[in-house]
Amino acid sequence: MRRCISCRVVQDRLKLLRFTNDFELGLMINKGIGRSAYVCKTKKCSKDSKFKKNLQKALKLTIDPKFYEIIDMEIQNYK
């Protein structure tokens, strides 16, 4: 059971999208070993105004704005 960083709802980790700050490879989606953050696979959570700040805070790194476009494409794949 994991908590979404945007809506704070606790769900099974298979229903959430995982972002990992891998110590060797950098920021990854649904892969890697290291500090992780989870978000629901819905547009509501990824478009939340606090999402970007919460993701950067949870992973303890600054994220390139182009990566958020990749997140949007990834979430569209789950519809």
N, C-alpha and C positions, 0 to 999 in steps of 0.2 A: 504494500500500500504506500502510495506516494501522494504528495500534495502539489497541486498546480500552483505555480508562482504568481499567476494572474488572478484567478478567481478563488483560490485557497480551498478548493474542494478536494477531498481525499478520495482517490480512485485507485484501482489496480494499475500497476505500472504498464501493463500491456495496452491500456486505453489512453496512455499519455505519450507525448513526444518528448524524447530525452535529448538534452543538449549537454555535451561534455567538453570540458576544457582539458584535453589530453596534454600531458606535460611534454610530449615529444612532437605530436602532430598538430596541435592547436585545437580550434573549435570544430566539433564534429556533431552530427545529428544521428542519434540512435546507435552510436558506436563509441568505442574508446574506453579508456580507464582514466579516472581522475575525478575532479570535482564536477558534479552533475546538477542540473536543474530540469524540472519537468513542467510541461504545459499541456493543456487539453488540446485535442485535435480539432478544435473549432475556430472559426474566424473570430468569434466573439472574444476569445481569450488572447489571440494573437494581435488583434487590433485595439486592445485595451490601452489606454493612455499610460498606464503604469508598467506595461509589459517590458518595454525596452530598459527602463531603469531597473526593474526587478531582476531581469536576466543578467545585466551587467553586474549588479550587486551580488547575485547568487554565485556567479562564476568568477568573480573578482578579476575582471578584465574589461577593457573597452572593446566594443564590437563595431566593426566597419558597417556603415549604413547599407551597403550592398548585400550584406548577409541577411538583412531583414526581408529582402526581396526573395531570397532563396527559401526562407522560412515560409513566406506566403505561398510559394509554389509547392512546397512540401505538404502544407496543410490542405491545399486543393486536391492533392492526390488521394486523400483519405475520404473524400465525399462519395 
